[in-house]
């Protein structure tokens, strides 16, 4: 098992790429920077592939496979090892991260070809891959936290990539500061976890927690506290209510960055974390409910904002927030595997949608406003077809990957053991809205008459290094969900069956129901008489999620193809709600008024003018003034008058003599 | 022949030393200050010789030789400096040689 014994190689490759390009790449031609960046990530992907191959040769008792490299820090009973672990969940995440990451690196070589700071971009992107893989591979909360913060750093650097533009620099800061709020909760959660389990290794923690009883809704204890605190971290990192505000602004970064960091990988870190900590969450019904509520409300809420946005990337950003909400909803209703499944399919189709949007933006010369696009179907056929697949996948059309994963989540929210009618309705409504805004985006971009300036803009298809990743991701968006397909006809959901050990190993043993949840996938639907496969299939593809998706599509078609004057009329007649959505519920303004401005006022008027200028500067300047003024007095002694020096010498000699005599006199007596 | 007590020598030495010190502080002519310093050195020599005689030891005499040698060397360097000052400033008044200050 050459690679399982050297898991660190997977981390070392992108780190080396980042270091080489970052330190030396400035003067290199783009082809060499490309080779280093894409090469290191491709090698990392190949290593992951080899790792996965070796992983399948392990026996179940060898999983999770832990590689412990060195003791990182020791303080009394507190020991942190730099340890990496591989289990089924890690394998899924590794494959998604390294493969999508590799495709987006390739795409970037086309998209960024004419940008300045080329080496810097790829250095950051490689560094991001390093931290993301660290996050996924970490075998304890601290190593995971290093990755967690590292991806935040890279996110900041890449959002602010065009740092000369004020809005980009501000967006970078906003992302960093808002996620920092969540990380405060995460850090306290880690401390509380250490206080409770006296270890931060996943293995030790889970072993201890499985000996603990499940908490109940009425009597929530320390487990709930840990889960909620950790989840606050996830809220920040995965852009959920109420900390989602940074993600739409993060679209200031280059589009490949939006695809990789702010859609496919980094923002899903929160979902991964919740799934990783499933033994804790499963024992805290209150924490689960909070996760589910936050997820469902976010899924619906941000979908409504997405309805009226006109910036193509902003629509996708709100859509990402909404889809992350579904993943949390899945985790919150106990189907972690479905949440991770949606994470994977979302990485494919949302990565695809962002890259396709980038290709559209590329084609129309940097324009992001959909009102200035239109009719691009003929000019950029590859982008058109791949984006169609992405749109169908996210809308949840049967057969496409998004259908399988979203259906599983909504199914569990509607009829699972943690089912909740309100959350199910929210999720369902969100699915309808998703379908509407995605087809709206699609129609506005590719159909209708062209609204761009024909004298300036000559749409052209993107180069091969951009279209090939699009096609590969389209293929995955189309086929990525079929691993779960047998589930529809009562068979095995291969994806869930694969992840089953991760979520079953430490599942609470108290009630048969909860056991049933995790087994439901492999054992088929529980319930009296098993319906015939055909009937089940029929129910699945005509279920409520599909109906609302169809309704969303028809609405979008009616509004933007058939009667394109309707949206304007509606905007006028429903002026209030329209303005509310267009201005994103004025949440940014609210936060500015409630948090930002008071903080700025205190910082300016108290911390700056009083504490900094008054106290701190006062002390420093005071010390300097004392030294200067006393020095000014003393230097008068050096008058240049030789006779005064002679006088001081004599005075000194006499003084010492007197002192000596006095001391002698004292010694004699 | 009566022996002169050591205190006589010491008093004489102290008086000479004091006169020298006063002259160093109050005179303005560099040459005069020089002479006053020589006077102080010789006052010290006198005290050394008196102690050497009183204790019947040679240590004090050795010191005296050293002082004489150093005084000679000092006179050489000092007079060279005096000549240079005279050459550059056309004065021997220490009050007017005061540029090296804060």
Interface residues (C-beta under 8 A of the other chain):
Chain A: X635 X636 X638 X639 X640 X641 X642 X643 X646 X647 X650
Chain B: X21 X24 X25 X26 X28 X33 X94 X95 X97 X98 X99 X100 X101 X102
